[in-house]
């Protein structure tokens, strides 16, 4: 590997960590109903684990209710069970083939719990970005040791890696802060 390919690979991996955090944060609830609350909940379907988004149509009704319509009507109970055991803190109501999920107003205690979860996921995202940084710096040092790079080029590359890491950490912190404000102030 050369210096350029290390930097390109690092950017992809860090973008993946930020995208993963985005996905996690979108599934955390606020006071409004949104399809992201349940889309990624995993359901056992014929021995395979699949997200609800691949098994049903999820829509928002009147801002406080989610309507889940499974394409295979026989899995309504499986979807309801998966929602009940998830960490979103809501109980589904199975109405024939349709699953209704009322999004109650958040209590201050529940808001604080969700904010703690946001902070935990944020820290995991930062750790992921830092791990990518560490492995890339090790690769740059190996290149330098094997005479693939001069000391100056190595220092410049390490500086660039740190700069990109700092940018990604800042993006993660901004996303986290936005989600925390959304949870506490909605």
C-alpha positions in Angstrom: 0.0 0.0 0.0 1.1 3.5 -0.7 0.4 6.7 1.2 -2.5 7.8 -1.1 -4.3 4.4 -0.8 -3.9 4.5 3.0 -5.6 7.9 3.1 -8.4 6.9 0.7 -9.1 3.8 2.7 -9.0 5.7 5.9 -11.6 8.3 4.6 -13.9 5.4 3.6 -13.6 3.7 6.9 -14.2 6.9 8.9 -17.1 7.9 6.7 -18.5 4.4 7.4 -18.2 5.0 11.2 -20.0 8.4 10.9 -22.8 6.8 8.7 -23.2 4.0 11.2 -23.7 6.5 14.0 -26.2 8.4 11.8 -28.2 5.2 11.4 -28.1 4.6 15.2 -29.1 8.1 16.0 -32.0 8.1 13.5 -33.5 5.1 15.2 -33.6 6.8 18.6 -36.9 8.3 19.4 -38.0 11.9 20.0 -41.5 13.0 20.7 -42.5 12.7 17.1 -43.3 9.5 15.3 -40.9 8.7 12.4 -40.3 5.5 10.5 -36.6 5.4 11.6 -37.8 4.3 15.0 -38.6 0.8 13.8 -37.2 0.3 10.3 -34.0 -1.3 11.6 -35.5 -3.5 14.3 -34.5 -7.1 13.5 -37.3 -9.7 13.1 -37.0 -13.5 12.8 -38.6 -14.4 9.5 -38.5 -18.0 8.5 -35.2 -18.6 10.3 -33.6 -15.5 8.8 -33.1 -12.2 10.7 -34.3 -9.2 8.7 -35.1 -5.6 9.4 -38.7 -4.5 9.5 -38.1 -2.2 6.5 -37.6 -5.3 4.4 -40.7 -7.0 5.7 -43.3 -4.3 5.9 -44.4 -0.9 4.8 -43.9 1.6 7.7 -45.8 4.9 7.6 -46.6 7.8 10.0 -50.2 8.6 10.8 -51.2 11.9 12.5 -47.7 12.5 13.8 -48.0 10.3 16.9 -48.7 6.9 15.4 -46.7 4.5 13.2 -48.6 2.1 11.0 -46.8 -1.1 10.1 -48.3 -3.2 7.3 -46.4 -6.5 6.8 -46.3 -7.8 3.2 -46.6 -11.4 4.6 -49.6 -11.2 6.9 -48.4 -14.2 8.9 -45.5 -12.3 10.5 -47.5 -9.6 12.3 -46.9 -11.3 15.6 -43.2 -11.7 15.0 -42.9 -8.0 14.2 -44.9 -7.1 17.3 -42.7 -9.3 19.4 -39.5 -7.8 18.0 -40.8 -4.3 18.7 -41.8 -5.2 22.3 -38.3 -6.6 23.0 -36.4 -3.7 21.4 -35.1 -0.7 23.3 -37.6 1.8 21.9 -39.8 1.5 25.0 -43.2 1.1 23.2 -45.8 -1.6 23.0 -47.3 -2.4 19.6 -51.1 -3.0 19.1 -51.8 -5.7 16.5 -55.0 -5.0 14.8 -55.6 -7.9 12.4 -52.8 -7.6 9.8 -51.8 -4.1 10.8 -49.6 -3.1 13.6 -50.2 0.2 15.3 -47.6 1.8 17.4 -48.6 4.9 19.4 -45.6 7.2 20.2 -46.4 8.5 23.7 -44.9 11.8 25.0 -41.5 11.3 26.5 -41.1 11.7 30.3 -38.1 13.6 31.4 -36.7 10.4 32.9 -37.0 8.6 29.5 -35.5 11.6 27.7 -32.5 11.4 30.0 -32.1 7.7 29.4 -32.2 8.3 25.6 -29.6 11.0 25.9 -27.3 8.6 27.8 -27.7 6.2 25.0 -26.9 8.9 22.5 -23.7 9.7 24.4 -22.8 6.0 24.5 -23.3 5.6 20.8 -21.4 8.8 20.2 -18.4 7.6 22.2 -18.5 4.3 20.3 -18.4 6.3 17.0 -15.4 8.3 18.2 -13.6 5.1 19.3 -14.2 3.6 15.9 -12.7 6.7 14.2 -9.7 6.7 16.5 -9.1 3.0 15.8 -9.1 3.7 12.1 -6.6 6.6 12.8 -4.3 4.3 14.8 -4.2 1.6 12.2 -3.5 4.1 9.4 -0.7 5.7 11.4 0.8 2.2 11.9 0.7 1.6 8.2 2.4 4.9 7.5 5.1 4.0 10.0 5.6 0.6 8.4 6.0 2.4 5.0 8.6 4.7 6.5 10.4 1.8 8.1 10.5 -0.1 4.8 11.9 3.0 3.1 8.6 3.7 1.2 8.5 7.2 2.7 10.9 9.7 4.0 10.5 11.0 7.6 9.1 14.3 6.4 6.5 12.5 4.2 5.6 10.3 7.1 5.1 13.2 9.4 3.0 15.0 6.8 0.9 11.9 6.2 0.4 11.5 10.0 -0.5 15.1 10.3 -3.1 14.7 7.5 -4.5 11.6 9.2 -4.9 13.5 12.5 -6.6 16.4 10.6 -9.1 14.1 9.0 -9.7 12.4 12.3 -10.4 15.7 14.0 -12.9 16.6 11.3 -14.7 13.4 11.7 -14.8 13.6 15.5 -16.2 17.1 15.2 -18.9 15.9 12.8 -19.8 13.1 15.3 -20.0 15.6 18.1 -22.2 17.9 16.1 -24.6 15.1 15.2 -24.7 14.0 18.8 -25.5 17.5 20.1 -28.2 18.0 17.5 -29.8 14.7 18.5 -29.6 15.5 22.2 -31.3 18.9 21.7 -33.9 17.2 19.6 -34.6 14.7 22.4 -34.6 17.2 25.3 -36.5 20.0 23.6 -39.2 18.4 21.5 
